[in-house]
Every structure is written in structure tokens, then in C-alpha cells.
Amino acid sequence: MAYVDGFIVAVPTANLESYKKMASEAGAVWKEHGALNYVECIGDDVPRGELTSFPRAVQATDDETVVFSWIVYRSRQDRDAIVAKVMADPRLQGEKWKDVFDGKRLIYGGFEAFLEL
């Protein structure tokens, strides 16, 4: 069964085009190193809940858009090996992303899939 890394981040709406470019470049690197699938989604119907919600989770402000992303791998072992390669890849070095979004509000985690239909 697949292994998935999931991400949620608030991106200033003014930076969405920069984020899309950055995500496209990063996704190509992830796929080159063995990820099965790389998906980035811009929030379209993401209401702010009273207690919990995607916007609340990342402390999104009115001038930010929530982005939900995931990367699929064959297994946890493949994920660990691929992430190590991606993190060492010189194309993704540096801190250019800091001009695009606030990494302190990025939520991420690894998930073992239990059902695929």
C-alpha cells in the first residue's frame, strides 16, 4: 500500500504565481527521485470554521490562500530514501521559498495508506 506525505500551507494570494512556479520545479525534482505522484491544490471552497478548518490550521489571513498538497510513494522506505535525495538536491537548496510563503505555518506529515479505491 502507498505512503503519502501531506502538506497544508498559507500562501499570500499575491504570491500564488511564484508558488506555482516553485511547486512545479520542486515537483519535477521529487518525481525525478522516485515519487509516484506530486499534487498541489489551491483552496477554492475552504471556509473558515468556528473551531477548526484548513485556514485556522495554518493561521491564514484574508489576503492568503490555503494550498493543500501531497506526494505519493510506494512505501515508507521509498519515501525516506527519496526525501533524503530531494533534500540533498542542489536545485532545491537555498531559502528562496521564504519570499513566497511562511514555512513556520506549514503543516506536514507522513501517512500510511490503508484504503485505495
C-alpha positions in Angstrom: 0.0 0.0 0.0 1.2 3.5 -0.8 2.8 6.0 1.6 1.7 9.7 1.4 3.3 13.0 2.6 0.6 15.6 3.1 1.1 19.4 3.4 -1.1 22.5 4.1 0.3 26.0 3.9 -1.0 29.6 3.7 0.4 31.4 0.7 -0.1 35.2 0.2 -2.6 35.4 -2.7 -0.2 37.9 -4.3 2.5 35.2 -4.4 0.4 32.4 -5.9 2.1 32.6 -9.3 5.6 32.4 -7.7 4.3 29.5 -5.5 3.1 27.6 -8.6 6.4 28.1 -10.4 8.3 26.9 -7.3 6.0 23.9 -6.8 6.4 22.9 -10.4 10.1 22.9 -10.1 10.1 21.1 -6.8 7.6 18.5 -8.1 9.8 17.7 -11.1 12.7 17.0 -8.6 10.5 14.8 -6.4 9.3 12.8 -9.4 12.9 12.5 -10.8 14.0 11.0 -7.5 11.2 8.4 -7.5 7.9 9.9 -6.1 4.9 8.3 -7.8 2.7 11.4 -7.7 3.0 15.0 -6.7 -0.1 17.1 -6.4 -0.6 20.8 -5.4 -4.1 22.2 -4.9 -5.2 25.8 -4.4 -8.0 26.3 -2.0 -11.3 27.1 -3.7 -14.0 26.2 -1.2 -12.2 26.4 2.1 -14.5 28.0 4.6 -13.1 29.3 7.9 -14.6 27.2 10.7 -15.6 28.3 14.1 -13.3 25.9 15.8 -11.2 24.0 13.2 -10.6 24.4 9.5 -7.8 24.5 6.9 -7.5 28.3 7.2 -7.4 28.1 11.0 -4.8 25.3 10.9 -2.3 27.5 9.1 -3.4 30.8 10.6 -4.4 32.1 7.1 -5.2 35.7 6.9 -7.8 37.3 4.5 -5.0 38.0 1.9 -3.8 34.4 1.9 -4.9 31.3 0.1 -4.7 27.8 1.5 -2.7 25.3 -0.5 -3.1 21.5 0.1 -0.5 19.2 -1.3 0.5 15.6 -1.3 3.3 13.3 -2.6 2.8 9.6 -3.1 5.5 6.9 -2.7 5.5 3.1 -2.9 6.3 2.7 0.7 7.7 4.5 3.8 11.1 3.1 3.0 10.9 4.6 -0.5 9.7 7.9 1.0 12.6 8.1 3.4 15.2 7.4 0.6 13.5 9.8 -1.8 13.2 12.7 0.7 16.9 12.3 1.6 17.8 12.6 -2.1 15.4 15.6 -2.6 16.8 17.4 0.4 20.4 17.0 -0.9 19.5 18.1 -4.4 21.2 21.3 -5.2 18.2 22.6 -7.3 16.2 22.9 -4.1 18.9 24.4 -1.9 18.6 27.9 -0.5 15.9 29.9 1.0 14.1 31.4 -2.0 10.8 29.9 -0.7 10.9 32.3 2.3 9.9 35.1 -0.1 6.9 33.0 -1.2 5.3 31.7 2.0 5.8 31.4 5.8 7.3 28.0 6.5 6.5 28.3 10.2 2.9 27.8 9.3 3.4 24.8 7.0 1.8 21.7 8.4 3.0 18.3 7.1 3.0 14.7 8.0 3.5 11.2 6.6 0.6 8.8 6.3 0.4 5.1 5.6 -2.5 4.4 3.2 -5.0 1.8 4.4 -7.6 2.1 1.6 -7.3 2.8 -2.1 -10.4 2.5 -4.3 
